[in-house]
Amino acid sequence: MYRKAVNYLRGQAVVEITSSAPERVVNLCAAHGIPFWDVDWRTERCFRVTTTLPGLRRLREVTADTDADIRLLRKTGAPELWRRCRRRYVLLAAALVLPLLLALGSAFIWDFAVSGNDTVPTEEILQALERCGVRVGTRGVGLDQDDLRNRVLPLLPDVVYLAVNVRGCTAHVQVVERTRPPHLYRDSDVQNVVAARDGLITKIEALDGVTCVQVGDTVQAGQVLLGGVADSPRGCRYMRAHGRIRARTWYCWTVPVPLDVCEKTGEEGAVTRVAVDIGRQRIKLYAGGSVLPVDCDKITEYRGLRLPFGLRLPVTLAVEKTVTHTVYDGQRAEDDARAEGERQLLAQLRQTIGEDGAILQTDVSARRQGAYLMVTLRAECEEQIGVDAPLAITSDTGR
């Protein structure tokens, strides 16, 4: 690595040497201390070699009395780069101004990276930081972590710890979310477990309470499955009934799917507009306003600019592509409408029975009714139907 850096600073050249005695050329290089490397033999009389720029001049001098033909292929390195750019004054000015801009820009925050949040949205954390004065364009040097934490945490009740570490132009926000303890029930909390919907009992897991049904019984919605009141020699004993009751359930749902829809044809025209976001300011590189025509789609792509070594620059290129379509009223095929209605009903069914529920059997039918296709789903499922129902204790009940 060190040798490559030195060779780049000195400059290097790739040459092709043709001679009737190529070994003599190699011996002359060794005798006069001419450095060379990356030897590539092309033929028995021709080979390529890499040497330094001073070594190239010396090589031509020592081989002047021989039949060696030295052909320069390319030059690389800092001297060659300077030769090409020394009359390009704009590039030289940019090379001088760029380090200054990097030094000034690295003192401010231009990007955020939030980690450690699973339930608290990233937008909520960034909004809380913005309310406390930490936003894009804020000076990142010298942030008082304790003061910032004391002002941000009251705005985020589900966060117990927050730290902002600024590296370059990026503020890395690390949060620790609050772990809520389980709800503790008091001895006075009494309840029944009732059926959420009609069903046929298949399994009973009673953890506390009086079992009021048996496996194989048919129950109705609202019927008590586990009771919170039990008889005792001293009267009634109240408790908090708790358990899981699984049952077979049946559903019959119908959803109307419109057959008349608005469809889009091919693209009539595509317009690409480019804008540059510097911090929170946008510079439009196109003429006209931002009002979009009707019946069009807009796709915006944001490209953040980074240096080769990964430093994020406070410049974002926004490319907006607007595509105009022709919209016309069309007729949807009944098979497509049936498939869409089936997807909607199955999604609603899975959401209703929960993750631990199982769909045992389904039957889908459809009939046309005017401009709609009525899609009907009949399903048989197995799910947990027991829900908690508070038990009100009155004085009459107590007697």
N, C-alpha and C positions, 0 to 999 in steps of 0.2 A: 504493500500500500504506500509506504513512504517512497519507494523507488518510482512508482507510477506518478506520484505527485511531483517529484523532482523532475522527471522527464517531461511532464506537462508544462512545468514552469520554464524549462530550458527550450522546449519545442522539440518536435520529433518529425521525422520524414520517413516515408516508405518508398524505397527505391528498388528498381529491377536491374540487376547486373548481368550482362551477357559477356562471356569471355571464353577463349579457347582453353584457358587454364584457370578455372574459377578457384581452385585451391590456392593459387598464388595470391589472389585478391584477399582471401580470408587470412592468409599468413601476413600480408601487408597490414591489414587492420590490427592484427594482434601485435605486430612489431611496433607500430606507431601509436598504440593505445587508443584506437578508434573504437568507441563502444558500439555494439550492435546486438540485436536480439530478434526473436521471432523469425528465424531463418526458414524459408519455404522454398524448397527446390522444385522448380517448374520442369526443367529438363536437365540433361547432363551438363549443359553449358550455361544454363540460365537459372537464376535463383533470385528470390526476393528477400529483403532484409529491412529491418527498422533500425534507424540510428538517430542521433540527435542532429539538430541543425548545424552546430559547429562541427560535428563529426562528418556531416555530408560535405562540407567545404574541404575538410582535411582529406576525405576519401578521394575527392576529385583531384586533389594535388598529388597524392602519392600514386595514383593510377594513371597519371598523365602520360607516362612513358610506356604504358602497356596497351594492349588491344582491347581493354575492358570498355564496354559501352554502358554508361550509367544513365538510366532513365528515371526521372522523378515521377512518382505516381501521385502522391498527395502529401500535404503538410498539415500538421495539427499542433495544438499547444497554445500557450498564452501569447508568444510572439506573433504567431500567425493570426490569432484572433485580434490582437491589437492592430496589426497591419490592415486588416479588413475594416475595422471600426474607427480608425483614428480620424477619418474625415466625415464620419457620420455624427454630426454634432448633437442631433436629437437623442441618439442612443447614449452618447456620453453624458448628456444632461440627465437622462432618465437613470443611468447607472449611478449618478451622484445623488439624485433626489430620492431614489427608491430606498436606500438604507435609512435616510432620514424619515421617510414616511413610515417605514417599518418600525423604527424606534419609537416614533410618536404613536402609531396605531397600536402597538403592543401594550401601551399603558392603559388602553380602554377595552371594555367588554363589547365584543361584536357577535358572540354566539354563546348559547347555553346548552349544557348537557346535564340532564337530570337523571339520577340513578337512585335505586332503593325504594321507589314508590310502586306499589302494586294496586292499591285501592284508591289512593288520592290521585286525581288526574294531574298530568304535567302542566296543563294550562292553568289550573288553580294555583299551583306552586309558583309559576312565573308571574301570575297576576298579583299574588301576595308580595313577591319580591319587588314588583314594579311600584306597588303602593308604598313600599318602604324606601324607594329611591334607587333601586338596583334594576337597571334596564339596559337595553342596547345603547351603547354610547357612554355609559357610566364609567368613570375612572376606576380601574380595577386595582390600582396600587393603594395599599393602606386601608383596606376595608376592616372595620372594627367588627370582628366576628361575634363577640358577646353582645354588643349593642344591636347588631342586625338580627341575631337570634332572638333577643328579647322582644323585638318589634314584630318579627314574622310569625313566631309560634302562636301568639294569641289569635292570629288570623287563620291558622290551620289547626283546628282542634284535634284532628286525627294524626298529627305529627308531633313526636316528642323530641326530636333532635334534627338540626339542620346546620349544614356547613357549606360555605361557598369558597372554593379554592380556584384561584385564577391562574391559569397556565397559558401564557401567550395572550391571545385574544379570546380565549374560551373560558367561560366560568363553569366549573364543574360543581353542580349542586348535589350534595349527598344528603338524603333524608332517611330517617328511621321512623316508621309508622307506629302508631299506638296499637298495642294488643289489648283488645277489649276482654275483660273477664266474662265468664259465662254468667247468665242471669241467675241470681240466687232467689229461690222461692222461700217465702216465709211459711211458717207452720199454719198460719191462718188462710193461706191461699188454697182454696178447694176448687175442684173442677171435675167435670165429666169429660169423657171422650165420646164424641158422637160421630155419626156417619156423615161424611161430606156429600155423598150421593148414593143412589140406590146401588145395590150389589149383592153378590153371593159370597159369603165369607169362606175364605180358603185357608187362612192362617191367623192365629192369635198370639201375640207376644205381649202379655200383660206384665208390666213391671210393678204396678201398684193399682189398687182399686178393685172393685167387684166386677167380675166378668158377667155380663148380662146376655151374651149370645154364645152360640156354639158354631163350630165349623160345619158348614153346609146350610146354615140359616140364611134366609133372604131378608135383607134389611132395607129400610127406606131412609132417605136423606133426613137428618135430624134425629134419628133414633139413637138412644143411648147404647153404646157398646161397652164401655167401662164406666161403672158408676163410682161417684165419689162419696156416697153415703152407705154405710154398713150398719147393720143391727148389732147391738152389743147388750150384755146384761144390764148396763147402766143407761141404755137408751141408744140414740143414734151416734155413730162415730163418723166424723167427717175427715176426708183425706183428699189428697191431690191425685186423681187417677191419671196414670201415665202408661202408654204402651203403643204398639203398632198393630194395626188391623189391616190385613191384606184381603182383597176381595176381587172377584171377577165383576167387571162393569161393562155396560153396553152404551154406545153412543150412536146417535143418528143426527148428523148435521147436514145442512144444505147451504150452499153458497152460490149466488148468481154471478156469472162471468159474462161480461158484455161481449157480443160478437162484432159490433161496429167499433172499429178502432181507427186511430190516426197513425198512418205509416209514413216513413220517410223514404224518399228516393235517393238516388246517388248525389254526390256532392256537386253543387253548382259552382262553388268558388271557395277557395281557401285563402285567408289573409293571415300573414304572420307578422306580429308586431313585437318589437324588442324594447325592453326597458331595463334600466340599471338601478338596483337598490343599494344605496350607500347608507349604511346604518338604518335609519327609519325614514329616510328621504328617498323618493322615487324620481328618477330622471327618465322621462319618456323620450325615446329615440324615434318616434313616429309622429306624424301629423294627425290632426283631428282629435275628437274627443274619445271618451271611453264608453259611450252609449252603443250597445250592440244592436244589430238589426234583429227583427223577429225571426223565429224558426231557424235558429242557428245554435251550434254547440261551440263552447270555448274550452280549450285545453291549455292549462298553464303549467309550464315546466320551469322549476327554479334550479339554477346551477350555481352552487357556491364556488367561489374561486379560492384555490389553495396553492401554496407554494410547493415546489417539489419535495421539500422535507416535511410537509404536512401542516404548516402553519395556515390557519384559517384567516383569510383576508376579509375585511368588512365590506365586501363587494359581492353582490348576488346578481346574476344575470337572469332576468325573467323573460321567457319566450312564450308569448301568447299566440295560439293558433285558433283562428275562428273559421268554422266551416258552416256554410249555409246549405240547407236542405230544402227540398220541396215537400210539403206535407199535404197529404190527400187522405180522404176518408176511404177506408178499405174494409173488407169483410174478413174476419178471422176464421180459419178452419175450425170445425167443431172438435177435431182431435186435439188441436193446440189448446183450445179453450178448456176441454176436459182435463188435459194434463196440467194446466195452470191451476184449475180449481182443486184438483187432487193434491197438488203440492201445497196449496194454502191450507186445506183441511188437515193434511197429515202434520204440517208444521204446528197448527193450533192444537192438534191432539197430543203431540209429543210435549208441548209446553204445558198442557193440562195435567197429564199423568205424571210429569216429573221425570227426573233422571232414573229413579229406581223403578219406574213403571215399565211394563212390557206390553207390546201390541201383539195379541194372539192371532187375530184374524181380521181382515178388512174386505169390504165389498163396495165398489164404486159404481154408481149409475148416473146417467145424465139424461135430461129431456129438454127440448127446446121450448121456450116460452117467450114469444115475441122476439125482442132483440137481445134476449139473454139466454144463456145455457145454464140450466139449473143442475148443478153437480151435487150429488148426495153421497155421503160417506156413512156407511154402517160398519162399526168396528167393535170388536170384543177385546177387552184389555184386562190386565191384572195390575192392581196398584194398591197403594196404601190410602185408605179412605178415612182413617181416624183423625179427627181434628179436636183441639181443645175447646171446651165450652165452659165458661165460668159458672159456678154454682152459687146462686144467691141464697144466703142463709137468713131466714126470717124468724121472728119470735115464735110463730106457729110451728114452723119446722122444728125449732128447738124443743118445743114441748112434745 
